[in-house]
Amino acid sequence: MASYLVGLTQKSLRTFWDLIVIMIPIMVGLRVADQFGVIEAIGPVFEPVMGLINLPAETAIVFITSALMGVYGATATLPVLVGYEMTAAQVTSICLFILIVHNLPIEQAIVRKAGGSFWGTVFLRISVGFLSCWLIELFSQLTGYLLAPQSIDHFKYLGQPDVGHLEWALSSFYALGLLFGILLVLMLLLDILDSLKITNLINKMLNPILRLSGLDPSVTPITTTGVLLGLSYGGGLIIAKAKDSNLSRDAKFYSLCWLSLCHSLIEDTAIMVALGGDIWMLLVGRLLLTFVVIRLIMLWFDKMPFGGKRVAQDIA
């Protein structure tokens, strides 16, 4: 047990180091930008777009950072929202956008190498990301679900605004320590899920959903693995099988669309839930949205008058 805990801690520390290399420069950069009034100045630029999905203008900073730097980069920017009164729906919208639209330069490069379109899947992720925010807000207004106010005071521990430099540094140090604790618990949870074969059970539960979405049976196991473990892993498996003549271009195309929208279902979702996102929207809602979008993409290509199948293959 002792050796396992040591190994788990070392693994967590290695992962944590990879994250703070990303997060600390962003946290410092935001602090400098805030001190010079840059954040306050750029807010009005994004206000019209963010207003369409009922989010503060500064949310654009979170979204852009997420798209370029990934989940943890976006997490480091969340203090720009401190001071706003937000509903649970708004917090969940932000979390779901981050889950769908993150680390595009790297992840979509993997998609391209696996046989998909870089710009096509970038457009897909960004458009579905904004669509998800709009749908959550619409559903919330119609049903009252997630309309209750939700505190975001915990975001300030990632770098409190309007405090002295020393207090800001201490709060940031505290936030990074808290993040390490979350990582440690998360990795322990993933190990427990693997040892109890729960990961395999989740795989089996996902298979019918993927088949119902119309995915080719040849890519269903690969896609399921990527949905759970990440686009890099799923895309890597598709890259490895790229020379397999039994794997059609259509099958790869739709599988990569699935993985672009819905991957790392356990780890990333757990982080967003810890930040305040609603688990049902982030987990079940994301799966259902991906299912519907993929079916619509298939229907659109099938109904295109000038060879939809051929166009899909060209995009792939």
N, C-alpha and C positions, 0 to 999 in steps of 0.2 A: 504493500500500500504506500509506504513512504517513497519508494522509487517511482511509483506511478505519479504521485503528487509532485515530486521533483520534476519529472518529465513533462507533466502538464503545465507546470509553472514556467519551465524553460520554453515550451512551445508557445505559451501565451505571451511571454516576454518578446520572443522573436516577432510574433504577429504585431504586438503592441509597438515595437520599434518601427516596423514598416508603416504603421498608421501615424505615429507622431511625426515622422519625417514629412508626411503630407499635412497634418493638422496644424502643427506649430507655426509654419510660415503663413498659413492662411489666417490663423488667430492673430498673429502679430500684424499682418497686412491689414486686417479689418480694424484693428486698434488704431493704426496709423491713419487709415482712411477716415475713421470716425473723428479722430482728433482734428483733422484738417477739413472736416465738413463735407467730405466727398460723398458719403452715404446719403446725407441729407440732400445733397444737390442732385444726385441721380435718381432719387425716389420718384419725382414727378415725371421723369421720362417713361417709366414703366407703369405708371398709375393706370392709364387707360386699359392696357392689356390685363393687368392683374385685377382690375375692377370687374372684368367680364366673368371672372371665376370667384369673385368676392374675397380676394386676399389682399393684404397690405402691399403697397408698391415695392417695399424692401424685400418681399418674398422672391422677387426676380433675382436678387443676389444669391439666395439659397439655390434657386433652380439652375442658374448658370454655373455655379460652382459644382453642383451635383453632376450636371451634364459633362463638365470638363474633368473633374477631379474624383468623383465617386461619392459613395455613401458617407464616408467619414469626413471628406472635405466639406460636404454639405452640412454635416453635423456641426462642424466648427464655425459655420456662419450663422447658426440659429440665434445667437444673441442679438442680431440686428432686429429681431421681432419683439424683443423685450419692451414692455410698455404698452403693447397693444392688447385690447380685450378681444379674445378669440373664442370661438365655439369649438366643441369637440369635432365638428364636421370640418372646420378650417384646418385644425391641427392634423386631422387624418388625411385631408386632401394633400397637404404638404408632404406628409410621410409617404403617401402612395405615389405621388409624382417622383419623389426621390427613388423609390423602389423600381419604378418603370424607367426613369431617365437618369442614368448615372454612368460615369466613366465611358462615355461614348467613343473617344478616340481609340482607346485600347480594345474595348469589347467589340466594337463594330469592325475593327481591323481583324479580329479573330473571325467574325462572321464572314468578312470578305475572303479570308484565307480558306474558310470552310466551303466557299462557293456561293455566298450570298452577295447582295449589293450593299456596299457601305452606305451610300447616301440614301438609298431606298429604305433601309432599316433604321437609319437615323431619323428620317422623316416619320416613319411609322411610330417609333418610340416617343418622339416629341409630341406628335399629334394625339396619340392615345394618352400620353401623360396629361395634357391639358383637358382632353375629353373626360378623363377620370375625375379631375377636380370639379368640372362642371356637373358631372353626374352625381357626385357625392353631395354637392350643394343643392341640386335639384331634389334629390331623394330626401335630404334632410328637411327641406322646406315643405315638401309634400306630406311627409310622415311624422315630422317632429323628432325623428331619431338623430341623435348627436347635436341637437340644437342647444343643449345646455352649455353655459360658459365653461371654459376649461383653462385652468391656470397654466401659464408657460414660464412661471418664475424660475423653474429649474434650468431654463436655457441660460440664465445669467451666469451660472457656474462655469460655462464655457468661455467666459470672458466678459465680466460685467461692464456695461457702459456707464458713463458718468461717475466714475470713481477714480481715485489716484492710481498711479502706475504700480505701486507696491501692492495695493489691494487687488488690482486687476491681475497681477502676476500670481498672487496667492490663490485667487479664485480659479484661475486657469490651471494651476498646478493641482488643485483639488479636483477639478473636472477630469483631468487626465488620469489621476489616481482612481477615480470612480469608473472611468472607462475601462481601465485595466481590470478592475473587479468584475465588470460586466462581461468582458472577454473571457476571463477565467471561468466564470459560471457558465457561459455559453458553450465553451469548449468541453466542459465537464458534461453538460447536458447532451451535446452531440455524441460524446463517447457513450453515455448511458443509452441513448437511442440506438446506437449501433450495436452495443452489447446485448440489448434486449430484442434485437431484430425488428425494432419499431420502424427503422428507416426502410427496411424491406417491405414492411406492411404498408407504409405510406406509398411506396413505389407501386405496389399492387393496387392500391386504391386510386392512384392517379391514372393507371393504364386505361381503364374504361373511359375516363374523361377525355384522354388524348385520342383514343380511337373514335369516340363520338364526334370529336371535332373534325374528323376526316383525315387525320394523319395516316400515312402509309405504315403498315405494320413493321416494315423494315427499319423505320427510324423511331418507332415508339419507345423501345427500351433506352435508346440514346437520349431522346428528348426528356424522358422521365428523370434520368440521372442528372441531366443539366438543370431541369426545373428545381431539383432538390439541392444540388451542390454548386451550381453556378454556370454562367455562360462560358467561361473559360474552359471548364471541364467538359461540358456538353459539346461545345464547339470543337474542342480538341479531339473528342471521339469521332465527330463527323469528319474532321480533317484526316484522321487516321483511316477512315473508311472511304475517303473520297475516290479512291481508285477502284472501289468495289463496283463492278458493272451492274450488280443487282440493286444499287442505290440510285434511283432516278433523280434527275435534276429537280423535278417537281417535289419529290419527297424531301429533298434537302432544303428547298426553298421554304416550304411550309413549316418544316421543323425549325429552321433558323428564325422564322418569324415568331414562332411560339417562344423560343428561347430568348429572343430579343425582348419580348414583353414580360415574360414570367420565368425568372430563374433565381437561384439561391433562396428558395422559398422558406427555408428554416432560419438560417443565420441572419440574413438581412431583415427579414420580417420581425424576428425577435428584437433586433436593435431598435426598429421603428416603434414597436409596441412599448419598449422601455422609455422611449421619448414621449409617448403619450398617444400614439395612433391607436385606432380601434381595430382589434384583432380580426373581427369578422369582415370588415371592409378590406383590410390589408391582405387577408388570406383568402377567404371565400370570394369576396368581391373581385379581387385581382384575377383569380382563376376563372370566374364566370365572364369577366370582361374580355380576357384573352380568348376564351372559348368562342364568344360571340364575334369578336373581331376576326379571328382566323376563319370562321365559317363564312363571314361576309366577304373576306378577301377571296376565298375559294369560289364563292358564288359570283363575284364580280368578274373574275378571270374566266369562269365557265360561260358567262353570258356575253362577254365582249364580242362584238361583231367581227373583228379582224384577227381571229386566232388568239383567243385568250390564253390557251395553253402555251403557245409559242412565246407570247409576251412574258408570261410567268417564267418560262425557261430562260429567256434573255435577261430578265432581272436577276435570276439566280446565277 
